[in-house]
Amino acid sequence: MVNLPVIDIIRTGQNIGRLRKQAGLSVRDLQDIFGFATPQAIYKWQQGVALPTIDNLVVLAAVLQVRLDDILVTDTAAQAQISA
């Protein structure tokens, strides 16, 4: 059995909001960059309801000029246990 880190979706969402504000971007700016019809996906990310897909995460990191590790918050206290 191996202990693996788990993404903290709430803290990752808070991080996305903080990084977006630091970059001087509005939710509408991100909506336009991603070509979303509505801003709902971005609000869901920031509220910790959903995570960006991996391709959107890569674009988000580029837009915010940070590394993926700077966006994602992992929780080492709550770990997933995977058995082979």
N, C-alpha and C positions, 0 to 999 in steps of 0.2 A: 504494500500500500504506500502511495506517495502523496505527500501533502503539497498542494499547489496553491499559489495565491489566487484570490478572487477579486474581480473588479468591483470596487465600491461605486455603484451606479449613482447614488445620491451625491457623494463627494466629487465624483467625476463631473457630474452635471453642474455643480457649484463652480468647479474649476473652469469649465467651458464658459460659463457666464463671466467669471472674473477675467479670464484671458481675453474674451471678446471685448470687454470694457477697456482693458489695458491697451488693446490694439486700436481703440477709438472707433470700433465698429458697432453699428446697431444690429438688432435682430433682422431688420429689413435689409441691411447690407448683406448679411449672410444669406438671407433668403434669395437675394438677387444673384449672389456668387454661385450658389448651388442650383439656381434655376428652379426653385420650388415654387409652386403656385400659391401656397400659403406658408406662413411662418410656423405652423403647428409643430413640425418636426424639430425645429430649433428650440422651441419652448419645451417640448418633451425632453430633449437632451438636457437642457438647463435645469429642469425640474427633477431630473433623475428618474423619469418614467421610461425612457428608452435610451439606448446608446446609438451613436452614429454607426452606420455600416463601416467596414474596414476601409473601403474606398473613400467614403466621405470623411473618415477620420484622417486619412492621409492628406486630403485636400484641406481640411480644417487646420492641420498642423502647418501646412505650407502658408495658408492665409494668415494665421496667427503668428507665423515665424517662430514656432517652437517645435520641440521633438514630440513624438507620440507619447513618450514617457512623461512629458510635462503635462499632458492632457489627462491621461489615465491615472486614476488613484486606485492602488491595489490595497486590499485589506489582508494583512498577515494574521490577524487574530482569528477571523473566520476563514477557514481554508476548506477547499473541496478535497474530498478524499477519493482518489481514483484507484481502483484495484484492477490489475491486469488479468 
